[in-house]
Amino acid sequence: MKLSILSDLGFDIQARNHVEAVLVEDFPEPLRELCEVLTNFKIADVELIRGGGGESHPTQRLRHSFNERGWRKRNIEISKIVDGEHRAGTTHEIDHVRQAGKGSVALEIEWNNKDPFFDRDLENFQRLHAEGAISVGIVITRGRAVQDQMVRIIHECALSNDVSGYDDLMKFGVNPTARQRKMVLDSSGDFAETWAKKFVSDKFGAATTHWEKLKSRIECGVGNPCPLLLIGIPSSVVIKE
């Protein structure tokens, strides 16, 4: 199986440092599982709005799909011993590691986090690859299209759920702050559209994890020389509930 199956479905794909050759040759089963999980992944539009703490339901489902295929969380410890004396040690936590006969594939999901988490993930991959602990690093995030179309998606979802005021948002578990309420009320025009713009700006803004932020790190060489696979989830995975 090749990554073109994901590209054909609209996923943003960027492969660095011969990563596709490494996956195809040495990790065909993890590559097949990766493509299988992502081709079956869907997000209901209302899930993008629903409130609640912790990880979103789509992220939890994606993690579960990887976990049940053996991509498990690992704490990888690297120790330095000089002349029999322990001098230093670091532990790197990776959310999903798939071990295979020829090594390990590490994967992180950054659907909607603060964008400095990309630096953490890529620098972890770099260090672990240098120590021979992993062979490949993979990052999954929001793709370019879903980021660009997020306001439209949220607006259409609000309209289809008859959102015309703040009380209507309670069905999603959304309780806007006083500042958010004032900003929307101070604006003219359709409530659903104005609220959608403000909601996306606050929840899925430019400083969160999405394709362009990840791409900018890679273009600056963060994570090199580890073979890296970057995947952006497309808008086509979002379905109307």
Protein Blocks (a to p, Z undefined) as FASTA:
>chain_A
ZZklmmmnopacddeehllmmmmmmmmmlmmmmmmmmmmpccdfklmmogcehjdfklmm
mmmmmmmnopacddddddddeehiafbdcddddfbdcddfkbccdddddfbacfklmmmm
mmmmmmmmmnopafbdcdddddfklmmmmmmmmmmmmmmnopabfklmmmnopacdfklm
mmmmmpgcjfklmmmmmmmmmmmgmkbccfklmmmmmmnopoiacdcddddddfklpccZ
Z
